[in-house]
Structures are given as C-alpha cells and as structure tokens.
C-alpha cells in the first residue's frame, strides 16, 4: 500500500491513499452488498414464487437469521480485536471465511423440494443462519479494517465514496442482473441456484485479493484488555455511537423496505415488471454519479449535515411513488428514480465514514483500538435493518390480503404496495434526519481527538 503523509491543523497525521487502493478497499463491500441486495430485492420474491412459502413466512426467514447475528457479529468483532498473528488481526478471518461465504450464498437459492411448507421453511432458515455466520466471519473483520487503514477525516469520506460506488454496483448486479441471469441459466429455481453459484464465486474473490495487498498497521496491534461484556457496555454508553447507530438503522430500514417492495410495485401495480431493471439501472447510475458531488460538499461542512440533506431529498422524492398511476408515461417513473437516487447515495455512504471517526473517539476514551467490536455491532445493525425492512414490507402485504395466486390483487393489497413503497420509507428517513441533527462528532471535534491521540502515541 502506498501512503503520502502530511500534517493537519491539529498535528495528526493524514494518510493520502491512492485511487487503486481506494477501489481495492471497497471491493469486498461490493460483494457483501451484492449478497444483501439480492436478499432484500429478490429473495422474498424467490421464496414466495419458487419455493412456495407464503409471503409472511418468506419475510420471516431473514428476520430469524438476524437473531443469530445479534450475538455473533459483536463476538466476531471482539475475537478479531484480540487476535494476534504475524498476518494481523483481521486478514486471517478474511482468508478463512471467503470460500464458505460464497458457498452459503449459493445454497440460499437451492430448492430442497420438500412437500411440507414447514420443512421448506425450516430448511431456508437453517441455510440463512449458515449464510449469516459466514458473512459475519468476513464482514466484521473487513469493516474493522477500514478505520485502521484510513485514519483521516476527509480521507474516510473519500474512501467511503469509492466504497459507496462499489456497493451501488453490487446492488445493481443484484437488481438488474440476477433475475435475467437466472432466467438464462435455467427455468425456475434451477436457474436461480446456478446464478447463485456464479455470484457466490464473484463475491468470494475480493476478500482474497484484499488480503494480498493490504497490511495492517503495527501501532494498532496493541493488546485489548477490556473484557467482551465491559466493551459492549462501553459501546452502549458511547453517545456518538448510539446516535450514529440509530440514524443508520433507520436509513437501512428505509433502503430495504424500498428494495423488497419495488419488484412487487412494478409487477402488480404498474403492471410493467420489465421496467424494474431499467429503473434500477437509472437509479444506480445516478447514485454513482452523485457521489463526487457529496464528497465535494462534505469537505465544506460536517458529515452529519450532509446525511440530513440526503435523507430529506430522498424522502421527498420517494413520495412520488404513491402518486404514479399505471397509465402514466414510463418516463415519470424513470425520472423519479433519478431524483431520489442522489439522496439514497449519501444515506448509504456517510454513516461508514462517521463510524471510523467514532472509533477514534473510543480510543481516546478507552486507550484501546477496538474497531472489531464497533464494526461487529455496526454490521449487525446493517443486517438487522435489512431484515426489519423486509419483514415490515412482507408482513404488511400479507395483512393487506396479497396473494400471488390471484391474477388480480385486491384493492387493499395494491394500496399496501404503494404505501409501503413510499410513505413508510419516507417516515423512517425523516426520523433518521431528526436524530442526525443532534450528532456531536463534527470536523473540529474529530481534529481535536486526532491531535490528542497523536500526542499520546508520540509520548
């Protein structure tokens, strides 16, 4: 890895990371997001259509899997914090977990063929738990690695922008490519399983490549003396982290509600399922193109203010979905996707940059580098937000009388699809913006923290 060192106003060292390394650091998140996006965008639809689960049971599968993550994600963070090897604290787990992660993703799309709905449901839950465990083994150490490798306030925003672009590409592969690839490879669940195998290989590779080129910082390899439970208590007492966690999970819930219900919206309300992939292409392309603008704005204001702006922009644009009628011109929906894409990009990008700053504040308070426990907790929040979003959307549609066996859905189900796609995520986004307004770890405070840490290490 190539670094260029300079001094900031507080005297703390800033690390200028070159563009190829920024891309490399973001590639594993591309794989993680591809998997998560496939689960939020397509998985419930797949379980309901091809495995034969009711939509309520299909939406419950991810939520049950996330109960396991509540324990394993923070625990994995702790394990990586206390690990000491000549390869570092994080990289051994990326190497060990990459292949099982890809295999578990492929198994999610396997049809066991059981006649009993209960056994089909139980099989899907078990496979999802296996996927959750493997994604924890690679995802938590990866998230913990980023604050260690990228120590500067503005550099973290820049790296987060590259990560954001790659995560959007991951969402794009899941949204635009997964169903057509499955249809090309075979009919029904067979095609989905074969597509899952190919994408399982794809999401494995970035973790292996990252291990070859990234080295962990020796000065961050000091022993962690705080116990696991004491560390969790300290994390829960960390004011900036509590607020960051709240705004992040609200944003994630909004993202995954929209992701899960959009395919139903195009299929059953607009009656144009083929427009789903086109709309997602426009949405994701605009998201990527907007990231440099958000990085430019973040250099002139604080990160939480940029996050608030993105939430409000996306929330206002999302309400357009409620108004669109099936006979309206197609370009209206395409234009709406472009409008709310810019807000989505910053809501997805900014919390990760803010998390790295929170880890620095924790080091000032605890005298330890504990990226693992913070990364594990944040990874769990990311997964939990997705599971909650999918469950809320799926359970809401079932209560409204949705039934895929019907050629024409009842009016109540159509209204539910429209409201869940517009009003519900907008509510969560506005709430996230309100919480973000009280965030205290701004640019000036972080500069002070870095200065004190640099003095302490020098002493």
Secondary structure, 3 states (H helix, E strand, C coil): CCEEEEECCCCCEEEEECHHHHHHHHHHHHHHHHHHHHHHHHHHHHHHHHHCCCHHHHHHHHHHHHHHHHHHHHHHHHHHHHCCCCCCCCHHHHHHHHHHHHHHHHHCCCCCCCCCHHHHHHHHHHHHHHHHHHHHHHHHHHHHHHHHHCCCHHHHHHHHHHHHHHHHHHHHHHHHHHHHHHHHHCCHHHHHHHHHHHHHHHHHHHHHHHHHHCCCCHHHCCCCCCCHHHHHHHHHHCHHHHHHHHHHHHHHHHHHHHHHHHHHHHHHHCCCCCHHHHHHHHHHHHHHHHHHHHHHHHCCCCHHHHHHHHHHHHHHHHCHHHHCCCCCCHHHHHHHHHHHHHHHHHHHHHHHHHHHHHHHHHHHHHCCCCHHHHHHHHHHHHHHHHHHHHHHHHHHHHHCCCCCCCCCCCHHHHHHHHHHHCHHHHHHHHHHHHHHCCCCCCHHHHHHHHHHHHHHHHC
